Amino acid sequence: MNFTTYLKNAITKNGLNPYVFGSLTQNATDRLNNLSMFSSASAQDIAGIDLKALLAAVEAADVNAEDATGNQKALNDILKAFLELEDVQKAADADGDGKLTDAEAKEFLAKIMGNDGDAATLTMADIDKAIENLGIDLNEIANEAVEELLDEEKIDETNSAPAASGASGGGGVSGAGSSSGASKSSATKEKTTAETVAEIEKQIEDKNAEIDEVEADAEAQIKEQEDAKEKAMKDAGVSDEEYKKYQEEEQKLEKSISEKDKEISEHNDKISNNEATISSNKNYIGSLEQQISANKSALSGISDDAKNAADQKQSLQSKIDNLTQEKEAKESENKKLEEENKLLRAKTKALESGDEKKQLYKDAINAMLRYAGVDRDE
């Protein structure tokens, strides 16, 4: 079992809709969709997460920002589930004090980011390799979770079962009968719990089968379209060699379109990060202004006749100068980030306008016509 499957199963188990048998809550459905769309996370993405708060939260969703993207939400789900694995915590706990700090967690994630050969991003392949290197058996962990659920149910049933009572003498027979009845009732409840767990696992299996079926249908449709395209080209007298060339050109165009979409996504992420930094800087600037004002008030309140007045004034003026320089530095940084965002928005708008992508699609159509023996002017 790879980590993606492990996490999907965990989300599905916890996301069953109690009111509609065999269905998932909207939250669970959204989490699964986000996970299926997740590709990778940069070091900057991980640096922006408060891993201490994430691990302390009951659910990863508790620390999701209101404007968090699907990729960011999936990343929180992934990191929380991964860092909560006991063997991962032991490996990441650098000082061995039994407490995983935010810094230790980020240092550990930075180490495993190169597992797939690309140290710039964290992928599911990186996590799978780390789990393999640590000798973690995800199947065993999943099975233990089911057993714990069974044990908890048994404890609840035992605590809620009525105590057997019986008076002395003839009551002994009655007491035995009650005990026997309680045992049968307990056995029935245990069986029901086991059946419930089996039903849950069956639902998970069915959901995974549905996902596989949808993916298979999508692949079949793509193949059907490719086959139809190939047939149309051959009917038009296009040779195998010409069709191969067309396919190569089409792949190049598709790659170019994909790169444009990725560039748009990167621009939006950068803009979002810059806005967060600008907001943080503004709050800090406000704090600096309060400190400057307080120090100026203290400076003006020093009497020339006071002991060490010159030293006190010099000390306060030095603080004011340092605070002012720091404030100006943050204001300068914000101005630079705002200008950068303007440029990024302009680039994004140009990419989203569709002009470049429309031209790429137009080139693809013209290529098909050209290889089909039809010449058309741009």
C-alpha positions in Angstrom: 0.0 0.0 0.0 1.4 3.4 -1.0 0.9 6.5 1.1 -1.7 7.9 -1.3 -3.9 4.8 -0.9 -3.3 4.8 2.8 -4.5 8.4 3.1 -7.5 7.9 0.8 -8.6 5.0 2.9 -8.3 7.0 6.1 -10.3 10.0 4.7 -13.0 7.6 3.4 -13.3 5.8 6.7 -13.7 9.0 8.6 -15.9 10.6 6.0 -18.8 8.2 5.7 -22.1 9.9 5.7 -24.1 8.7 8.7 -27.4 9.6 7.0 -26.9 8.1 3.5 -25.5 4.5 3.5 -22.5 4.1 1.3 -22.0 7.8 0.6 -19.3 10.3 1.8 -19.7 13.7 3.3 -19.0 16.7 1.1 -15.9 17.4 3.2 -14.5 13.9 2.6 -15.3 14.2 -1.1 -13.5 17.5 -1.4 -10.5 16.2 0.5 -10.3 13.2 -1.9 -10.6 15.5 -4.9 -7.8 17.8 -3.6 -5.6 14.7 -2.9 -6.1 13.3 -6.4 -5.1 16.7 -7.9 -2.0 17.2 -5.7 1.2 17.0 -7.6 4.0 18.6 -5.5 4.9 21.2 -3.0 7.9 23.6 -3.1 10.1 24.4 -0.1 8.4 27.7 0.1 5.0 26.0 0.3 6.2 24.0 3.3 8.0 26.9 4.9 4.7 28.8 5.1 3.0 26.1 7.2 2.9 26.1 11.0 3.7 22.4 11.4 3.4 22.6 15.2 -0.2 23.9 14.9 -0.9 21.4 12.2 0.1 18.5 14.4 -1.7 19.9 17.4 -5.0 20.3 15.4 -7.7 17.7 15.5 -8.0 17.8 11.7 -5.8 19.4 9.0 -8.8 21.4 7.9 -8.6 23.3 11.2 -5.5 25.2 10.1 -6.5 25.8 6.5 -6.6 29.4 5.5 -9.9 30.8 4.2 -8.4 31.4 0.8 -6.4 28.1 0.7 -6.1 26.4 -2.6 -7.0 22.8 -3.1 -3.3 22.0 -3.4 -2.6 23.7 -0.1 -5.4 21.9 1.7 -4.2 18.5 0.3 -0.6 19.4 1.4 -1.9 20.0 5.0 -3.7 16.6 4.9 -0.6 14.8 3.6 1.9 16.4 6.0 -0.4 15.8 9.1 -1.0 12.1 8.3 2.7 11.6 7.4 4.2 13.3 10.4 1.8 11.6 12.8 3.3 8.2 11.8 5.1 7.0 14.9 8.3 5.9 13.1 8.4 9.2 11.1 8.2 11.2 14.4 11.0 9.2 15.8 13.2 9.8 12.7 12.3 13.5 12.6 13.0 14.1 16.3 16.6 15.2 15.9 17.4 15.8 19.6 15.5 12.6 20.7 13.5 14.4 23.4 10.3 12.9 22.3 8.8 16.2 21.1 8.7 17.0 17.4 9.2 20.7 16.9 8.3 22.8 13.8 12.0 23.2 13.0 12.7 19.5 13.3 9.7 18.6 11.1 10.8 21.0 8.4 14.4 19.9 8.5 13.2 16.3 8.1 10.9 17.2 5.2 13.8 19.0 3.5 16.0 15.9 3.8 13.4 13.6 2.1 12.6 16.1 -0.7 15.4 14.7 -2.9 14.2 11.1 -2.6 12.8 11.2 -6.2 15.9 13.0 -7.6 14.3 16.4 -7.5 15.3 18.2 -4.3 13.3 21.3 -5.2 9.8 19.8 -4.5 8.1 17.4 -2.2 6.1 14.7 -4.0 4.2 11.6 -3.0 7.1 9.6 -4.5 9.4 11.3 -1.9 7.1 10.3 0.9 6.7 6.7 -0.4 10.5 6.4 -0.5 10.9 7.8 3.0 8.3 5.3 4.3 10.1 2.5 2.5 13.5 3.6 4.0 12.0 3.6 7.5 10.5 0.2 7.0 7.0 1.3 7.8 4.2 -1.1 6.9 1.2 1.0 6.1 -1.0 -2.1 5.7 -0.2 -3.1 9.3 -1.0 0.4 10.6 -4.3 0.4 8.8 -5.2 -3.0 10.2 -4.2 -1.9 13.7 -6.6 1.1 13.4 -9.5 -1.2 12.6 -8.6 -3.4 15.6 -8.5 -0.4 17.8 -12.0 0.6 16.6 -13.2 -2.9 17.5 -11.6 -2.8 20.9 -13.2 0.6 21.6 -16.6 -0.7 20.6 -16.2 -3.7 22.8 -15.3 -1.5 25.8 -18.3 0.7 25.2 -20.6 -2.3 24.9 -19.2 -3.8 28.1 -19.6 -0.6 30.1 -23.1 0.0 28.8 -24.3 -3.7 29.5 -26.6 -4.1 32.5 -25.0 -5.8 35.5 -26.3 -9.4 36.2 -28.2 -9.6 39.5 -29.5 -12.5 41.5 -30.6 -13.3 45.1 -29.3 -16.1 47.2 -30.8 -19.6 46.8 -33.1 -19.9 43.8 -31.7 -16.6 42.6 -28.5 -18.5 41.6 -30.2 -20.1 38.7 -31.7 -16.8 37.7 -28.3 -15.2 37.9 -26.8 -17.8 35.7 -29.5 -17.3 33.2 -28.9 -13.5 33.2 -25.2 -14.1 32.8 -25.8 -16.4 29.8 -28.2 -13.9 28.3 -25.7 -11.1 28.7 -23.0 -13.2 27.1 -25.2 -13.9 24.1 -26.1 -10.3 23.9 -22.4 -9.3 24.0 -21.6 -11.9 21.4 -24.4 -10.5 19.2 -23.1 -7.0 19.6 -19.5 -8.0 18.9 -20.7 -9.7 15.7 -22.6 -6.5 14.8 -19.5 -4.4 15.3 -17.4 -6.7 13.2 -20.1 -6.6 10.5 -20.1 -2.8 10.7 -16.3 -2.7 10.2 -16.6 -5.1 7.3 -19.3 -2.9 5.7 -17.1 0.2 6.1 -14.2 -1.6 4.4 -16.5 -2.8 1.7 -17.7 0.8 1.1 -14.0 1.9 0.9 -13.3 -0.9 -1.6 -16.4 0.1 -3.6 -15.4 3.8 -3.7 -11.8 2.9 -4.8 -13.3 0.7 -7.5 -15.5 3.6 -8.6 -12.4 5.8 -8.8 -10.6 3.2 -10.8 -13.6 2.8 -13.1 -13.7 6.5 -13.8 -10.0 6.7 -14.6 -10.3 3.6 -16.9 -13.3 5.3 -18.7 -11.3 8.4 -19.2 -8.3 6.5 -20.6 -10.7 4.6 -22.9 -12.2 7.8 -24.2 -8.8 9.3 -24.8 -7.8 6.1 -26.7 -11.0 6.2 -28.7 -10.4 9.8 -29.7 -6.8 9.0 -30.7 -7.9 6.0 -32.7 -10.6 8.1 -34.5 -8.1 10.8 -35.2 -5.6 8.2 -36.6 -8.2 6.7 -38.8 -9.3 10.1 -40.2 -5.7 11.0 -41.0 -5.1 7.6 -42.8 -8.4 8.0 -44.7 -7.1 11.3 -45.9 -4.0 9.6 -47.3 -1.6 10.5 -44.5 1.3 8.0 -44.2 2.4 6.4 -41.0 5.6 8.5 -41.0 3.6 11.7 -41.5 1.2 10.8 -38.7 4.0 10.1 -36.4 5.4 13.5 -37.1 2.0 15.0 -36.5 1.8 13.2 -33.1 5.3 14.5 -32.1 4.3 18.0 -33.0 0.9 17.7 -31.2 2.8 16.4 -28.1 5.1 19.5 -28.2 2.0 21.8 -28.4 0.3 20.0 -25.5 3.4 20.3 -23.4 3.6 24.0 -24.3 0.0 24.5 -23.2 0.6 22.6 -20.0 3.6 24.8 -19.3 1.5 27.9 -19.7 -1.1 26.6 -17.3 1.7 25.8 -14.8 3.1 29.3 -15.2 -0.3 30.8 -14.4 -0.5 28.7 -11.3 3.0 29.6 -10.2 2.2 33.3 -10.7 -1.0 33.1 -8.6 0.9 31.3 -5.8 3.6 33.9 -5.9 1.1 36.7 -5.8 -0.7 35.0 -2.8 2.6 34.6 -0.9 3.6 38.2 -1.6 0.2 39.5 -0.4 0.7 37.5 2.9 4.1 39.0 3.4 2.8 42.5 2.6 0.1 42.0 5.2 2.5 40.7 7.8 4.9 43.6 7.1 2.1 46.2 7.5 1.2 44.8 10.9 4.9 44.9 11.9 5.2 48.5 10.6 2.3 49.5 12.8 4.1 48.0 15.8 7.3 49.8 14.9 5.5 53.1 14.6 4.0 52.7 18.1 7.5 52.0 19.4 9.0 55.0 17.7 6.2 57.2 19.0 6.7 55.9 22.6 10.5 56.5 22.4 10.0 60.0 21.1 7.6 60.8 23.9 10.2 59.4 26.4 12.9 61.5 24.7 10.9 64.7 24.9 10.2 64.0 28.6 13.9 63.9 29.7 14.9 67.1 31.4 18.3 68.6 30.7 18.8 68.8 34.4 18.3 65.1 34.9 21.2 62.9 35.8 22.9 61.3 32.7 20.4 63.3 30.6 22.8 63.3 27.6 23.3 59.5 27.8 19.6 58.8 28.1 18.8 61.0 25.1 21.5 59.4 23.0 20.3 55.9 23.9 16.6 56.8 23.0 17.6 58.6 19.8 19.7 55.5 18.8 16.6 53.3 19.4 14.4 55.7 17.4 16.9 55.7 14.5 17.2 51.9 14.4 13.4 51.5 14.6 13.0 54.0 11.8 15.5 52.3 9.6 13.7 48.9 10.2 10.3 50.5 9.4 11.7 52.0 6.2 13.2 48.7 5.2 9.8 47.0 5.6 8.1 49.7 3.7 10.7 49.4 0.9 10.1 45.6 0.8 6.4 46.1 0.6 6.8 48.5 -2.3 9.0 46.1 -4.1 6.5 43.2 -3.5 3.6 45.4 -4.7 5.4 46.2 -7.9 6.3 42.6 -8.4 2.6 41.6 -7.9 1.6 44.2 -10.5 4.0 42.7 -13.0 2.8 39.1 -12.1 -0.8 40.1 -12.5 -0.1 41.6 -15.9 1.7 38.4 -17.0 -1.1 36.3 -15.6 -3.7 38.3 -17.4 -1.9 38.0 -20.6 -1.6 34.2 -20.2 -5.3 33.9 -19.1 -6.5 36.0 -22.0 -6.1 32.9 -24.0 -4.4 34.5 -26.9 -1.3 32.4 -26.6 -3.2 29.2 -25.9 -5.7 29.9 -28.8 -2.7 30.3 -31.1 -1.3 27.0 -29.9 -4.6 25.2 -30.5 -4.8 26.9 -33.9 -1.3 25.6 -34.7 -2.4 22.1 -33.7 -5.4 22.2 -36.0 -3.3 23.6 -38.9 -0.7 20.8 -38.3 -3.5 18.2 -38.6 -4.8 19.7 -41.8 -1.3 20.1 -43.1 -0.5 16.4 -42.6 -3.9 15.6 -44.1 -2.7 17.3 -47.2 -4.7 20.6 -46.8 -2.8 23.9 -46.9 -4.4 26.8 -45.0 -3.1 30.3 -44.5 -2.9 31.6 -40.9 
